[in-house]
Amino acid sequence: MMQFLVVPFILLGGLATLSVWLLASRHRFKKHLQNTPNLANDAALSRSVIRVAISSGILGLFLRLYGFDRSLWLDEFGTLWTVEGDLHQVIQRAFSFHGQSPFYYLIVWAFRHFLGVSEIVLRLPSLLFGVATSYVTYMIGKEIGGRKVGIIAASFIWLSPTMVKTNADARPYALALFMTAVMFYGFVRSTSLADQKGRWLFIIGGVGLFTTHYLLSLIALGIALSYLCLPALRTHYLANKFARDVGLQLLLVVWGWPQLAQLWSRRTELSWLGEPNYLTFFEVIGPFIISGLIGVIASQCSPASNSQRAMSWCFCFALATPIACLELLGYFGVNLLERRYMVPLLIPAVVIGTLGLERTPRGLVIISLGYWLLFTAASLGLNFRAYGTFSTAGFQDWRRASECIEKLARRDTHPLLLFRSGFVEEDHRINGETPPSVVLSPLPSVRSSSRAWTLLPLTYSWSKPGGAKFFATSVEPVLRRASVFYFLSCANCFNQATGKYPELLMTWIERQFPGRFATEIIHSGVGITLIRFWDRNQATALASSSQSRQAAASQVYPSSRQANHLCD
């Protein structure tokens, strides 16, 4: 969802909650609600729920597969680079570049090894993890509130815009969400049945979540906190067994602590976000929060059982703890308030929202479902309008950009390409270091035709200390000899931390070479910025020689309108 819609949807959610409170507090309507069955005990809804679940499954699959083969985006090229070599290279590259363990990348490597290289193959593991996550979410709901609650929870998470996005993304977040679901399912079984299998699932899920992505394991702190604060959770899952299981989890992930400490020491260097957006979490879990609040208000008429109440509080702890940690880190200058780092919140949020819906009388369910439907439709609709896919797959069309610059290479003689991929590691150049070759991975065709291009990689940030010296010594001398050059970058990877790179670059070039270079913005694919610079003096000399040379000049140095369509 676009950020500008977050506040309106928060206000709309507040209005929906207020409406339910006003209706539920009216004596006449309250008596009516007490005689109205809720979602859990209305047997007539069984077939309807099953039909809705089947329809949701088909719709969710369509939302993911539409555009599934579109171009990889920047971070997906990082995944491709990691799995290109042998197993030793996968492990080495995962540790050195991604700041994550090789767990996810080894799985993708296996798919690539047996099925070949394509966008579909690289994204297929995430799609399969999404299917598995929906099933485990169904099992969580079934364990807490019965089969109907499980079906609704699975449908909710399957159609969640965040889930749709992660399932069409060759990144580790779908695997992390699956491991989160396994961890919660194991914990629910352990607290309700004292089940040995549940304990093992809790251990495996927690270890798998940490191994997939260190940062996302913050949600496990919420489980531990809920266990300490809620005596009902210790009735079957005894304290000594819980302590033993948590101790085993910590022992199994101790290998990752040195790398985690090293990443923390480099947190300033690796920072890539701008100003903190403290409402980011609402983009991920907004409708489920509203559904849960409505359920709390409506439960005056249909109270929950003691076990459901305990599990509801458990999931609330699990939801609030990572949000509080990330908000606190953002306040103290470590900004990690980005949707991808909040993906695990979907599991507790969906359960809370489903339990709220389950406790809401049918007379008020339409408010919760209407808000969820509007929120979901707006998110998916905006994605489709902006990127042409519901999952945002292909929102950076590097494939078309590569084809475009190949076409331009044939047009100009040995042109210069100033390339900024958008990886934060590019700032290593300021200190004279050579970043991993992954920063060039979005442009394999440029590397394969290196004779046709003079490639000059740029930095990630514009105004970092030492950046001015880098441009003065490494960029300016090359531009002085250039008659035509291009600037290429992702179009939506600029923020307060990086500065508006294209505008700042053009201002710097005009300041260093007053009036010398003209510019043209070339349409080279969605999510890509490509700007052409050429020497006005050479164009004028060519144009003044003769009428025929003037025609030739118009071919080499087209007008703004012509340049906009050079790649069409």
C-alpha positions in Angstrom: 0.0 0.0 0.0 1.2 3.5 -0.8 2.3 5.4 2.3 -0.1 8.3 1.6 -3.0 5.9 2.2 -1.9 4.6 5.6 -3.3 7.5 7.7 -6.7 7.6 5.9 -7.0 3.8 6.4 -6.1 4.2 10.1 -8.8 6.8 10.4 -11.3 4.6 8.5 -10.4 1.7 10.8 -11.0 3.9 13.8 -14.4 4.9 12.4 -15.3 1.3 11.9 -14.3 0.4 15.4 -16.2 3.3 16.8 -19.3 2.3 14.8 -19.2 -1.2 16.3 -18.8 0.2 19.8 -21.8 2.5 19.4 -23.9 -0.3 18.0 -22.8 -2.8 20.7 -23.5 -0.3 23.5 -27.1 0.4 22.5 -29.4 -1.7 24.7 -31.8 -2.7 22.0 -29.2 -3.7 19.5 -27.1 -5.4 22.2 -30.1 -7.7 23.0 -30.4 -8.4 19.3 -26.7 -9.3 19.1 -27.0 -11.7 22.1 -29.5 -13.7 20.1 -27.5 -13.6 16.9 -25.0 -16.5 16.3 -21.4 -15.6 15.7 -19.1 -17.1 13.1 -18.0 -20.0 15.3 -21.4 -21.5 16.3 -23.3 -20.9 13.1 -23.3 -24.3 11.4 -25.1 -22.9 8.3 -22.0 -21.0 7.4 -19.9 -24.2 7.0 -20.5 -24.6 3.2 -20.2 -20.9 2.6 -16.8 -20.8 4.4 -15.6 -23.8 2.3 -16.7 -22.2 -0.9 -15.0 -18.9 0.1 -11.8 -20.8 1.0 -11.7 -22.5 -2.4 -12.4 -19.2 -4.2 -9.7 -17.5 -2.1 -7.2 -20.3 -3.0 -7.8 -19.9 -6.7 -7.7 -16.1 -6.5 -4.6 -16.0 -4.4 -2.8 -18.3 -6.9 -3.8 -16.0 -9.7 -2.5 -12.9 -7.9 0.9 -14.6 -7.5 1.2 -16.2 -10.9 0.2 -13.0 -12.9 3.6 -11.6 -13.9 5.5 -14.4 -12.2 8.1 -14.5 -15.0 8.7 -10.7 -15.1 12.2 -9.3 -14.7 14.0 -9.8 -11.4 14.5 -6.7 -9.3 17.7 -5.6 -7.6 17.7 -7.8 -4.5 16.6 -10.8 -6.5 19.7 -10.4 -8.7 21.6 -10.6 -5.4 20.0 -14.0 -4.9 20.9 -15.1 -8.4 24.5 -14.0 -7.9 24.7 -16.0 -4.7 23.5 -19.3 -6.3 25.4 -19.0 -9.6 28.4 -21.0 -8.4 29.0 -24.2 -6.5 28.0 -25.0 -2.9 31.1 -23.5 -1.4 30.5 -20.2 -3.3 26.9 -20.2 -2.1 27.9 -20.4 1.5 30.7 -17.8 1.1 28.6 -15.3 -0.8 25.6 -15.6 1.5 27.8 -14.8 4.6 29.9 -12.1 2.9 27.2 -10.1 1.1 23.7 -10.8 2.4 24.4 -10.7 6.1 22.3 -13.9 6.4 23.0 -17.6 6.7 23.1 -19.7 3.5 20.0 -21.7 4.5 17.6 -20.1 2.0 20.2 -19.8 -0.7 21.1 -23.5 -0.5 17.4 -24.3 -1.2 17.3 -21.9 -4.2 20.6 -23.3 -5.4 19.1 -26.8 -5.5 16.1 -25.6 -7.6 18.5 -23.8 -9.9 20.8 -26.8 -10.2 18.0 -29.2 -11.1 15.6 -26.9 -13.0 17.9 -24.3 -14.6 18.0 -20.6 -14.4 14.9 -18.4 -14.9 12.8 -16.0 -13.0 10.2 -18.7 -12.4 12.7 -21.2 -11.0 14.2 -18.6 -8.7 10.8 -17.6 -7.3 9.3 -21.0 -7.2 10.6 -21.9 -3.6 8.9 -18.7 -2.3 5.6 -19.8 -3.9 5.8 -23.2 -2.3 6.7 -21.8 1.1 3.6 -19.6 0.8 1.4 -22.6 0.2 3.0 -24.4 3.2 2.5 -21.3 5.4 -1.2 -21.1 4.6 -1.6 -24.8 5.6 0.3 -24.3 8.9 -1.8 -21.2 9.6 -4.9 -23.4 9.0 -3.5 -25.8 11.6 -2.9 -23.0 14.1 -6.5 -21.7 13.7 -7.9 -25.2 13.9 -5.9 -25.9 17.1 -7.2 -22.7 18.8 -10.8 -22.4 17.5 -11.7 -25.3 15.3 -11.7 -26.1 11.6 -13.7 -23.1 10.5 -11.4 -20.7 12.3 -8.5 -22.4 10.6 -10.0 -22.1 7.1 -10.7 -18.4 7.6 -7.2 -17.8 9.0 -5.6 -19.6 6.0 -7.7 -17.6 3.6 -6.8 -14.3 5.2 -3.1 -14.9 5.1 -3.2 -16.4 1.5 -4.8 -13.2 0.2 -2.7 -10.8 2.3 -0.9 -8.3 -0.1 2.3 -8.8 1.9 2.0 -12.5 1.6 1.3 -12.3 -2.2 4.4 -10.1 -2.6 6.8 -12.4 -0.6 5.5 -15.5 -2.5 6.6 -13.9 -5.9 9.9 -12.7 -4.6 13.2 -14.6 -4.8 14.2 -13.5 -1.3 14.2 -15.3 2.0 11.1 -13.7 3.5 8.6 -16.4 2.4 10.8 -19.0 4.1 11.0 -16.9 7.2 7.2 -16.6 7.3 6.8 -20.4 7.0 9.3 -20.9 9.8 7.4 -18.4 12.0 4.2 -20.3 11.4 5.8 -23.6 12.3 7.2 -22.0 15.5 3.8 -20.7 16.5 2.0 -23.9 15.7 4.5 -25.9 17.8 4.0 -23.5 20.7 0.2 -23.7 20.5 0.3 -27.5 20.5 2.8 -27.5 23.4 0.7 -25.2 25.6 -2.6 -26.9 24.9 -1.7 -30.6 24.7 1.7 -30.9 26.4 2.6 -32.5 23.0 6.2 -33.7 22.4 5.7 -33.2 18.6 4.6 -29.6 19.3 7.8 -29.0 21.3 9.9 -30.2 18.4 8.0 -28.1 16.0 8.5 -25.1 18.3 12.3 -25.7 18.4 12.6 -26.3 14.6 10.6 -23.3 13.8 12.5 -21.0 16.0 15.9 -22.2 14.8 14.7 -22.1 11.2 13.5 -18.5 11.6 16.8 -17.4 13.0 18.8 -19.3 10.4 16.7 -17.8 7.6 17.0 -14.2 8.7 18.5 -13.0 12.0 16.5 -9.8 12.3 13.1 -11.5 11.8 13.6 -13.7 14.9 12.7 -10.7 17.1 9.2 -12.2 17.1 10.4 -15.1 19.2 11.0 -12.6 22.1 7.2 -12.0 22.1 6.5 -15.7 22.6 9.0 -15.8 25.5 7.5 -12.7 27.1 3.9 -14.0 26.8 5.0 -17.3 28.4 6.5 -15.4 31.4 3.4 -13.1 31.8 0.6 -15.6 31.3 0.2 -18.4 33.8 -2.3 -20.2 31.7 0.4 -21.0 29.1 2.4 -22.9 31.7 -0.4 -25.3 32.7 0.6 -27.9 30.1 3.9 -26.5 28.9 5.8 -26.7 32.1 8.5 -24.1 32.8 11.4 -26.6 32.9 10.4 -28.0 29.5 10.1 -24.5 28.0 13.4 -23.5 29.4 15.0 -26.7 28.0 13.5 -26.1 24.6 14.6 -22.4 24.5 18.1 -23.4 25.7 18.3 -25.9 22.8 17.2 -23.3 20.3 19.9 -20.9 21.6 22.5 -23.7 21.4 21.6 -24.5 17.8 22.0 -20.9 16.7 25.1 -20.0 18.6 27.1 -20.2 15.4 25.3 -17.1 14.1 26.0 -14.7 17.0 29.5 -13.6 15.8 28.1 -12.6 12.5 25.2 -10.9 14.1 27.6 -8.9 16.3 29.7 -8.0 13.3 26.6 -6.8 11.4 25.6 -4.7 14.5 29.0 -3.0 14.5 28.5 -2.1 10.8 24.9 -0.9 11.3 25.8 2.7 10.2 27.6 1.6 7.1 24.8 -0.7 6.1 22.0 1.8 6.7 20.0 2.3 3.5 16.6 3.7 4.8 15.8 7.3 5.2 13.7 8.8 7.9 11.8 6.3 10.1 8.2 5.7 9.1 6.6 4.6 12.5 3.4 3.5 10.8 5.0 1.0 8.5 3.6 -2.0 10.5 0.0 -0.9 9.6 0.7 -1.5 5.9 1.4 -5.2 6.8 -1.2 -6.0 9.4 -3.7 -3.1 9.4 -7.0 -5.0 8.7 -6.3 -7.7 11.2 -5.7 -5.1 14.0 -9.1 -3.6 13.2 -10.8 -7.0 13.1 -9.2 -7.9 16.5 -10.4 -4.6 18.1 -13.9 -5.1 16.7 -13.9 -8.6 18.2 -12.9 -7.3 21.6 -15.8 -4.9 21.6 -18.3 -7.4 20.2 -17.1 -10.1 22.6 -19.2 -8.4 25.3 -22.1 -10.2 23.6 -20.2 -13.4 22.8 -17.3 -13.9 25.2 -14.3 -16.1 24.3 -13.3 -19.2 26.2 -10.5 -19.1 28.7 -8.1 -20.9 26.4 -8.9 -18.6 23.5 -8.4 -15.6 25.7 -5.0 -16.8 26.8 -3.9 -17.6 23.3 -5.2 -14.2 22.1 -3.0 -12.5 24.7 -0.1 -14.6 23.6 -0.4 -13.5 20.0 -0.8 -9.9 21.1 2.5 -10.1 23.0 4.1 -11.7 20.0 2.8 -9.0 17.8 3.6 -6.0 20.0 7.2 -7.0 21.0 8.9 -6.9 17.6 7.0 -3.7 16.7 8.2 -2.1 19.9 11.8 -3.2 19.3 11.9 -1.9 15.8 10.2 1.4 16.7 12.7 1.9 19.6 15.6 1.1 17.3 14.3 3.6 14.8 13.9 6.3 17.5 17.6 5.8 18.5 18.8 6.1 14.9 18.9 2.4 13.7 16.1 2.5 11.1 14.8 -0.9 10.2 11.2 0.2 9.8 10.6 -1.5 6.5 7.8 -3.8 5.5 10.1 -6.7 4.6 11.4 -6.8 8.2 7.8 -7.1 9.5 6.7 -10.1 7.5 6.6 -12.5 10.5 4.0 -10.2 12.1 1.4 -11.7 9.7 1.1 -14.9 11.7 0.0 -13.5 15.0 -1.9 -10.7 13.3 -4.0 -13.1 11.2 -4.7 -15.2 14.2 -5.8 -12.2 16.2 -7.9 -10.9 13.4 -9.5 -14.3 12.8 -10.3 -14.8 16.5 -11.8 -11.3 16.6 -14.0 -12.2 13.6 -15.0 -15.5 15.1 -16.2 -13.7 18.3 -18.1 -11.0 16.3 -21.9 -11.6 15.9 -23.0 -11.9 12.3 -24.7 -8.5 12.5 -21.4 -6.8 12.8 -19.1 -9.1 10.8 -19.8 -7.1 7.6 -17.9 -4.2 9.1 -14.8 -6.2 9.7 -14.9 -8.0 6.4 -15.8 -4.8 4.5 -12.7 -3.0 6.0 -10.5 -6.0 5.2 -11.8 -6.2 1.6 -11.3 -2.5 1.0 -7.8 -2.5 2.5 -6.7 -5.6 0.5 -8.3 -4.4 -2.8 -6.7 -1.0 -2.5 -3.2 -2.5 -1.8 -3.4 -5.0 -4.7 -5.1 -2.5 -7.0 -2.4 0.1 -6.4 0.4 -2.5 -7.1 -1.2 -3.4 -10.4 -1.7 0.2 -11.5 1.9 1.1 -10.6 3.8 -2.0 -11.7 1.4 -4.1 -13.8 1.4 -7.0 -11.3 -0.5 -7.6 -8.1 2.6 -9.0 -6.4 4.9 -6.1 -7.6 7.0 -8.7 -9.5 9.0 -6.9 -12.2 8.6 -3.5 -10.6 12.2 -2.9 -11.7 12.4 -4.0 -15.4 16.2 -4.6 -15.6 15.5 -7.0 -18.5 14.2 -4.3 -20.7 16.9 -1.9 -19.4 19.6 -4.3 -20.6 18.0 -4.6 -24.0 17.7 -0.9 -24.2 21.4 -0.1 -23.5 22.4 -2.9 -25.9 20.5 -0.9 -28.5 22.1 2.3 -27.5 25.6 0.7 -27.6 25.0 0.0 -31.3 24.0 3.6 -31.8 26.9 5.3 -30.1 30.5 4.5 -30.5 32.0 3.1 -27.2 29.7 5.2 -25.0 30.4 5.7 -21.3 27.9 4.2 -18.8 27.7 5.7 -15.2 26.1 2.8 -13.4 24.5 2.9 -9.9 22.8 -0.4 -9.2 21.3 0.5 -5.8 23.2 -1.8 -3.4 24.5 -0.1 -0.3 27.8 -1.9 -0.8 28.6 0.5 -3.6 29.7 3.1 -1.0 32.8 1.0 -0.4 34.2 2.7 -3.4 34.6 5.9 -1.4 37.3 4.2 0.6 38.9 2.7 -2.4 37.5 -0.8 -1.8 36.1 -3.0 -4.6 32.5 -4.1 -3.8 31.4 -7.7 -4.7 30.6 -8.1 -8.4 27.0 -8.5 -7.4 26.6 -4.8 -7.8 26.9 -5.3 -11.6 24.6 -8.3 -11.7 21.5 -6.5 -12.9 23.3 -5.9 -16.2 24.7 -9.2 -17.4 24.4 -8.1 -21.0 26.6 -5.1 -20.4 29.3 -7.2 -18.9 29.1 -9.6 -21.8 29.5 -6.8 -24.2 32.1 -4.8 -22.2 34.0 -3.9 -25.4 31.1 -1.8 -26.5 30.9 0.1 -23.2 33.1 2.0 -20.9 31.6 1.1 -17.5 32.0 3.4 -14.5 30.3 2.2 -11.3 29.1 5.0 -9.0 28.4 5.1 -5.2 25.1 4.3 -3.5 24.8 7.5 -1.5 25.5 11.0 -2.8 26.7 12.9 0.2 28.6 10.4 2.4 32.0 11.7 3.7 34.6 11.2 1.0 32.0 11.1 -1.8 33.1 14.5 -3.2 36.7 13.3 -3.5 35.6 10.1 -5.3 33.7 12.1 -7.9 36.6 14.6 -8.3 39.2 11.9 -8.8 37.3 9.0 -10.4 34.4 10.5 -12.3 35.3 14.1 -13.4 38.5 13.1 -15.4 36.5 10.5 -17.4 33.7 12.9 -18.2 36.1 15.5 -19.5 37.0 13.1 -22.3 33.5 12.0 -23.0 31.3 13.2 -25.9 28.3 11.1 -24.9 27.5 9.1 -21.8 24.6 7.6 -19.9 23.5 7.4 -16.3 21.6 4.2 -15.3 20.1 3.3 -11.9 16.9 1.9 -10.3 14.3 4.6 -10.2 12.8 3.9 -6.8 15.9 3.5 -4.7 16.4 7.1 -3.6 15.6 8.4 -0.1 16.8 10.9 2.5 19.9 8.7 3.1 21.0 8.6 -0.5 19.7 12.0 -1.8 17.8 12.3 -5.1 20.7 10.9 -7.0 19.8 11.8 -10.6 19.0 15.4 -9.8 22.1 15.8 -7.7 24.3 14.2 -10.4 22.9 16.5 -13.1 23.5 19.5 -10.9 27.1 18.4 -10.2 27.7 17.9 -13.9 26.4 21.4 -14.8 28.5 22.9 -12.1 31.7 21.1 -13.2 31.0 21.5 -16.9 28.8 24.7 -17.3 26.6 24.5 -20.4 28.6 21.7 -22.0 26.2 18.7 -21.7 22.6 18.4 -22.7 20.4 15.8 -21.2 17.6 13.5 -22.3 15.6 11.1 -20.1 15.1 7.8 -21.9 12.1 5.5 -21.1 13.9 2.1 -20.6 11.4 0.2 -18.5 9.4 0.6 -15.3 11.4 1.2 -12.2 14.6 2.2 -14.1 16.2 5.6 -14.5 18.2 6.1 -17.7 19.6 9.6 -18.7 21.6 10.4 -21.8 24.2 13.2 -21.8 25.9 14.6 -24.9 28.3 17.3 -25.7 26.5 20.4 -27.1 29.7 21.7 -28.7 30.2 18.6 -30.8 26.5 18.5 -31.8 26.7 22.2 -32.9 29.9 21.5 -34.9 28.3 18.6 -36.7 25.1 20.5 -37.4 26.8 23.6 -38.9 29.0 21.7 -41.3 26.3 21.0 -43.9 22.7 20.1 -44.4 23.6 16.5 -44.7 25.7 16.6 -41.6 22.9 18.3 -39.8 20.7 15.4 -40.6 23.4 13.0 -39.4 23.6 15.0 -36.2 19.9 14.7 -35.6 20.3 11.0 -35.9 23.2 10.9 -33.3 21.9 13.6 -31.0 18.1 13.4 -31.2 15.6 15.8 -29.7 14.1 15.3 -26.3 11.0 13.7 -27.8 13.0 11.4 -29.9 15.4 10.4 -27.1 12.4 9.5 -24.9 11.6 6.7 -27.3 15.1 5.5 -28.2 14.4 2.1 -26.7 10.9 1.5 -28.0 
